[in-house]
Structure formats: structure tokens, C-alpha cells
């Protein structure tokens, strides 16, 4: 079971006589995880020009349902976890969201939620939670990872 909730499975191409862990093009493994299905929001696109002045018309996209599917695992391949164990362990998942923390909100709202978390869990515990999530999202979502790291640095500067 990997950190996203799905199990890691080796992808094999249909009709290929090679073993599942060896693919003919890359010679390596492609680990895949199950992505949850979701609903894509409706939106409209304004008209613009591409390179070489090719016009693109204005369009509106209707709401649609994206089914669950298999996506490539972004984690680094290797045997580190077999040797060293699970790595960073999150003991209470969702503890920062319970105090109102959300990485997509503005910095003032995030900092007020982090003040509540520091009062509830202490500065070191809150710092470690943010740093762990920053590490976990380093490959899959670089922008959010940077926000988590910036918030952990804010806690370090203000409370430690």
C-alpha cells in the first residue's frame, strides 16, 4: 500500500510476452497507483492566439466526470523502504485540517490556523507535521510542497 491509498502494481502492456517487470521500451518498471475519480468543473476559455498567430476560439467546457484510473507512481524507485522502514510516520492525519489549515488559502488565514495548531499540539509537533507533508509532496506537487515548507519555516522563526 503506498502513501496515496492505492497499491503499487507493475504495469504490463497487453499482448507483450516479456515479463511484467520489464518493458521493452525503457527496460525498467512503471509502478502505477489507482487515482480516485472526480468531477471536473465547468469553465470558459477566452480567445487567444498561439505562436505563429494561429487563432484559438473562445470555448466553454461543461462539467464532466473523470473516472478512476491507473496513473504512474511519482515516487522514486528503489529498496530504501525495505531497508529502513516506512520513513516519516504521520501519527494523526488530518490534525492540521481540524484547526482550519488549508494549503490553498491565503497566508494570513494559514498562519491563523497554524497559531491554533501550535496552541493545541505545540510548536515542534506542528513544525514536524508540516515538514513531513512537505517531504511527501516534493515530487507530486512542488508548489504546495514549497508552501508547506514556508509555513514550517514561519513556525520555526516565530515559535522556536
GIPEWO-V566896 format. One record per pair of residues at least 24 apart in sequence whose ideal C-beta (glycine too) atoms are under 8 Angstrom apart, sorted by sequence separation. I is the first residue (numbers start at 1). J is the second residue. If there is no record, write none. Layout:
i = <I | I>
j = <J | J>
//
This chain:
i = <8 | 9 | 39 | 40 | 8 | 39 | 40 | 127 | 130 | 7 | 39 | 40 | 95 | 6 | 7 | 38 | 39 | 5 | 6 | 37 | 38 | 127 | 4 | 5 | 6 | 37 | 126 | 127 | 37 | 96 | 2 | 5 | 37 | 36 | 37 | 123 | 127 | 35 | 96 | 127 | 34 | 35 | 95 | 96 | 34 | 35 | 34 | 35 | 123 | 124 | 33 | 34 | 110 | 114 | 118 | 123 | 32 | 33 | 32 | 90 | 32 | 33 | 104 | 111 | 114 | 31 | 32 | 103 | 110 | 114 | 118 | 30 | 31 | 90 | 90 | 111 | 31 | 88 | 103 | 103 | 31 | 88 | 29 | 88 | 103 | 28 | 11 | 9 | 76 | 75 | 8 | 74 | 74 | 2 | 3 | 2 | 3>
j = <32 | 33 | 63 | 64 | 33 | 64 | 65 | 152 | 155 | 33 | 65 | 66 | 121 | 33 | 34 | 65 | 66 | 33 | 34 | 65 | 66 | 155 | 33 | 34 | 35 | 66 | 155 | 156 | 67 | 126 | 33 | 36 | 68 | 68 | 69 | 155 | 159 | 68 | 129 | 160 | 68 | 69 | 129 | 130 | 69 | 70 | 70 | 71 | 159 | 160 | 70 | 71 | 147 | 151 | 155 | 160 | 70 | 71 | 71 | 129 | 72 | 73 | 144 | 151 | 154 | 72 | 73 | 144 | 151 | 155 | 159 | 72 | 73 | 132 | 133 | 154 | 75 | 132 | 147 | 148 | 77 | 135 | 77 | 136 | 151 | 77 | 70 | 70 | 139 | 139 | 73 | 139 | 140 | 73 | 75 | 75 | 136>
//
